[in-house]
Amino acid sequence: MIKIGVLALQGAVREHVRSLQAEDTEIIIIKKAEQLQEIDGLVFPGGESTTMRRLINQYNFFEPLKAFGKSGKPIFGTCAGLILMASEIAGQDQAHLGLMDMKVQRNAFGRQRESFETRLEVQGVAEDLRAVFIRAPLIEEVGEHVEVLSTYNGEIVAAREGHYLTCSFHPELTDDFRLHRFFVTMVKEANKQRTK
């Protein structure tokens, strides 16, 4: 059985736990950095990226999270989680964890009152995935090894780079679990590779 953690510093933790339920998968709520050693994959939920970064520093998660990413274990970042993973943030001197080769723009789709829901084609996942955008970031640029999985009005809103998966929107706020199932499959495949 694989174990997938959801970082529980802030954001829609319970919703991700619900969306990740799958056969042969145990979900663990991550509140301490030591727990990262127990899991095979990790989800960064949405929330507020600046607050999440402050809590990452406060609870000594920064280096353990970077090490987890470099170990090859999959990470899935949604909305603020995407911002945490980016190597560059428009208008900011420094990135947060800098795990994935992409430049992102915070709040690119407007304020809370401009939130919306749509259906998106996500390569390898679905032709009509339900996606909720709330103060969502977009991916302005990607590195050569980053695969664009989905766009909305010509803007990149989902991407993958090896064992990293990101999206601008909140799939955990719908009953459409296909993107989470895709991530569970990524974790299972990475786990098989490690145990060969």
Secondary structure, DSSP 8 states (H G I E B T S, - for coil): -EEEEEE-SSSSHHHHHHHH--TTEEEEEE-SGGGGGG-SEEEE--S-HHHHHHHHHHTT-HHHHHHHHHTT--EEEETHHHHHHEEEETT-S--SS--EEEEEETTTT--GGG-EEEEEEETTTEEEEEEEESS--EEEEE-TT-EEEEEETTEEEEEEETTEEEESS-GGGSS--HHHHHHHHHHHHHHHHHH-
